[in-house]
Amino acid sequence: MKLSKILCAIDLEHKVTEKVVEASSFLAKNFGSELIILNVVEKEIPLLLAEEIIALSPDIKTLDEIFEGIKKKAYIKVEAIAKDVENKYNIAPRCLVEIGETIDTILDVAKKENVDLIIVGSHGKSGLEKLLIGSVSESVVKRAKCSVLVIKGGS
């Protein structure tokens, strides 16, 4: 199996991210693969983010500016993760933060970058939560054109 390029798709809000980054970094190091760390900022405004949005800047006037502010904050976090990977594994991951729908964005980036493997985490959703929200990892597995490795996180 050729693993020239690995896409590590992370969710900055869940603890499984650490395991996803660790597995991705280990494989990239051992296969000599390019590693891309991707975080997707969902283009929706949950009510819970209202305080964070307001705190970004009182001068923000459009939704695009709000999402760009959130994207910048996410990029700083992804860069910090990439720096940790570089220090621990002696590889230099490329950082990407995109705004969009999570599943479609992961698949679009995988196609555009011509990746050989996507690594995602499973948050361990079940029952009603999975029915209402769906599973990103499950959808990526079903729709991806390349191999997908799912790292189990649990609840």
Secondary structure by P-SEA (a helix, b strand, c coil): ccccbbbbcccccccaaaaaaaaaaaaaaaabbbbbbbbbccccccccaaaaaaacccccccaaaaaaaaaaaaaaaaaaaaaaaaaaccbbbbbbbbbccaaaaaaaaaaaacccbbbbbbcccccccccccccaaaaaaaccccbbbbbbbcc
